[in-house]
Amino acid sequence: MIKKLKIGFLVMALSLAVGVGSVANAADLTWSADQTVSLDGSINLTILSGSTATSIAVAATTLTVVVPASSTFGLISPQRYLLTNDIGIAQTCNNTQNSVTVTGAQTVIFTPAATLCSFGGGGGLNSGGGGSSSSTVAQSSTPVTLTITPATSTTPATTMTTSTPGCSGGNKYNTSTGALCVNNAVVANNIPGCGSGTSGFSTASGVSCAGNVVGSSVSAAAGSYNLGTKTLKSGSKGDAVKELQRFLNDKLNLGLVVDGKLGPKTIAVIKKWQKDNGLVVDGLIGPKTKAKMNAQ
């Protein structure tokens, strides 16, 4: 059964029931304290103190909010779940929560998903006081899949000593994963604070442990570009993007600023490069594109 809470002319009754509202006008409610709303029995959301709404409808999997003009409505997921909404309001994610702020006269339908939002260790916004990092996630009106891109460690790359499938025949990069091959082995990416784990987050920096590989020390081949193991795309950030920018500067003499941020203009150059080199023109820098780049 869908539970629905409507705030309109009964706003005063709701204020007395929840003990958190104060009347802004005859049809608005202003929260004077944070209030928790539960969807589907497992997703908990917090309406922030100071928020104002004309009406709010709570269903099994959605939260519909009508915000009046010159007002704001703040919503937080303390579980860091995605706060997908139908008008593409940006989400701000850090290591403790995910949040959105609705400003002005708007009607928004939130459809939260039990999927963690992503945030970067160094490329996000500082969220004050505690020094934790955050990033703003732009949304489209259709569901998207967010990929966590781990920050590349400053620790010298190391390698596993065993022969690795995908690195045979003198390949510079693994044909299955895109990882750099040295002496027919995969160059490891040791992320401090991850130990031997490949999931969760670093205890030293809070970055994702995805892509962490442990092995014995060996230097990477000279002249190679360490483009990482993750597929790079518009919006990607980090050391792997810097390596891509160095490649483009070296091979195409573009004069790009090596800032580790991959934008739409660079993607346009990548697409032309893919076309010139007989690759699928999709603007994604995956294993085949990386291998082609390191073969030049």
URNORTA-V574790 format. One record per residue. N is the residue number from 1. RES is the residue in one small letter. PSI is psi in whole degrees, -180 to 180 (NA if undefined). OMEGA is omega as a letter, one per 40 degrees, with the letter a starting at -180 (none if undefined). Layout:
# URNORTA-V574790
N_RES_PSI_OMEGA, N_RES_PSI_OMEGA
This chain:
# URNORTA-V574790
1_m_132_a, 2_i_124_i, 3_k_127_a, 4_k_134_a, 5_l_116_a, 6_k_134_i, 7_i_115_i, 8_g_-113_i, 9_f_-14_i, 10_l_20_a, 11_v_-37_a, 12_m_-39_i, 13_a_-41_i, 14_l_-39_i, 15_s_-43_a, 16_l_-32_a, 17_a_-45_a, 18_v_-19_i, 19_g_22_a, 20_v_-6_a, 21_g_156_i, 22_s_142_a, 23_v_122_i, 24_a_-40_i, 25_n_-166_a, 26_a_-17_a, 27_a_7_a, 28_d_153_i, 29_l_132_i, 30_t_127_a, 31_w_128_i, 32_s_0_i, 33_a_157_i, 34_d_143_i, 35_q_134_a, 36_t_133_i, 37_v_134_a, 38_s_129_i, 39_l_136_i, 40_d_21_i, 41_g_-3_a, 42_s_-16_a, 43_i_114_a, 44_n_128_i, 45_l_152_i, 46_t_121_i, 47_i_125_a, 48_l_146_i, 49_s_138_a, 50_g_-8_i, 51_s_151_i, 52_t_137_i, 53_a_149_i, 54_t_-40_i, 55_s_156_i, 56_i_130_a, 57_a_122_a, 58_v_116_i, 59_a_-174_a, 60_a_-41_a, 61_t_2_a, 62_t_159_i, 63_l_116_a, 64_t_126_a, 65_v_133_i, 66_v_117_a, 67_v_129_a, 68_p_169_i, 69_a_151_i, 70_s_30_i, 71_s_166_i, 72_t_155_i, 73_f_119_a, 74_g_134_a, 75_l_135_a, 76_i_142_i, 77_s_102_i, 78_p_-12_i, 79_q_0_a, 80_r_28_i, 81_y_154_i, 82_l_136_i, 83_l_61_a, 84_t_137_a, 85_n_162_a, 86_d_-9_a, 87_i_12_i, 88_g_30_i, 89_i_133_a, 90_a_147_i, 91_q_143_i, 92_t_115_a, 93_c_135_i, 94_n_-167_a, 95_n_3_i, 96_t_-21_a, 97_q_168_i, 98_n_139_a, 99_s_157_i, 100_v_154_i, 101_t_122_i, 102_v_127_a, 103_t_132_i, 104_g_-177_a, 105_a_103_a, 106_q_151_i, 107_t_122_a, 108_v_134_i, 109_i_113_i, 110_f_135_i, 111_t_79_a, 112_p_147_i, 113_a_143_a, 114_a_54_i, 115_t_131_a, 116_l_140_i, 117_c_163_a, 118_s_150_i, 119_f_149_a, 120_g_154_a, 121_g_-29_a, 122_g_-14_a, 123_g_1_a, 124_g_-170_i, 125_l_143_i, 126_n_132_a, 127_s_33_i, 128_g_145_i, 129_g_-74_a, 130_g_-9_i, 131_g_6_i, 132_s_150_a, 133_s_154_i, 134_s_164_i, 135_s_150_i, 136_t_124_a, 137_v_113_i, 138_a_143_a, 139_q_153_i, 140_s_173_a, 141_s_-10_i, 142_t_152_a, 143_p_140_i, 144_v_159_i, 145_t_122_i, 146_l_134_a, 147_t_126_i, 148_i_121_i, 149_t_111_a, 150_p_143_i, 151_a_140_a, 152_t_132_a, 153_s_148_i, 154_t_-6_i, 155_t_135_a, 156_p_142_a, 157_a_143_i, 158_t_168_a, 159_t_152_i, 160_m_147_a, 161_t_-7_a, 162_t_152_i, 163_s_138_a, 164_t_129_i, 165_p_139_a, 166_g_-11_a, 167_c_6_a, 168_s_165_i, 169_g_19_i, 170_g_17_i, 171_n_136_i, 172_k_-34_a, 173_y_143_a, 174_n_127_a, 175_t_-12_i, 176_s_-40_a, 177_t_-18_a, 178_g_1_i, 179_a_150_a, 180_l_132_i, 181_c_134_i, 182_v_123_a, 183_n_46_i, 184_n_32_i, 185_a_160_a, 186_v_128_i, 187_v_126_a, 188_a_155_i, 189_n_95_a, 190_n_116_i, 191_i_116_a, 192_p_137_i, 193_g_-1_i, 194_c_-13_a, 195_g_-128_i, 196_s_8_a, 197_g_154_i, 198_t_13_i, 199_s_170_a, 200_g_-157_a, 201_f_152_a, 202_s_135_i, 203_t_-13_a, 204_a_-39_a, 205_s_-16_a, 206_g_1_i, 207_v_163_a, 208_s_144_i, 209_c_3_i, 210_a_132_a, 211_g_-2_i, 212_n_128_i, 213_v_136_a, 214_v_138_i, 215_g_-173_a, 216_s_160_a, 217_s_135_i, 218_v_145_a, 219_s_154_i, 220_a_155_a, 221_a_138_a, 222_a_142_i, 223_g_-3_i, 224_s_156_i, 225_y_118_a, 226_n_89_a, 227_l_10_i, 228_g_-178_a, 229_t_-11_a, 230_k_149_i, 231_t_126_i, 232_l_143_a, 233_k_176_a, 234_s_127_a, 235_g_-13_i, 236_s_150_a, 237_k_158_i, 238_g_-174_a, 239_d_-34_i, 240_a_-37_i, 241_v_-37_i, 242_k_-42_i, 243_e_-40_i, 244_l_-43_i, 245_q_-37_i, 246_r_-41_i, 247_f_-48_a, 248_l_-38_i, 249_n_-41_a, 250_d_-45_a, 251_k_-33_a, 252_l_-3_i, 253_n_49_a, 254_l_-25_a, 255_g_32_i, 256_l_147_i, 257_v_124_a, 258_v_84_a, 259_d_0_i, 260_g_19_i, 261_k_125_a, 262_l_111_a, 263_g_178_a, 264_p_-32_i, 265_k_-41_i, 266_t_-37_i, 267_i_-38_i, 268_a_-39_i, 269_v_-41_i, 270_i_-43_a, 271_k_-42_i, 272_k_-39_i, 273_w_-42_i, 274_q_-43_i, 275_k_-44_a, 276_d_-23_a, 277_n_16_i, 278_g_26_a, 279_l_167_i, 280_v_127_a, 281_v_85_a, 282_d_-4_i, 283_g_7_i, 284_l_131_a, 285_i_87_a, 286_g_-167_a, 287_p_-44_a, 288_k_-43_i, 289_t_-43_i, 290_k_-43_a, 291_a_-40_i, 292_k_-41_i, 293_m_-43_a, 294_n_-8_i, 295_a_-10_a, 296_q_NA_none
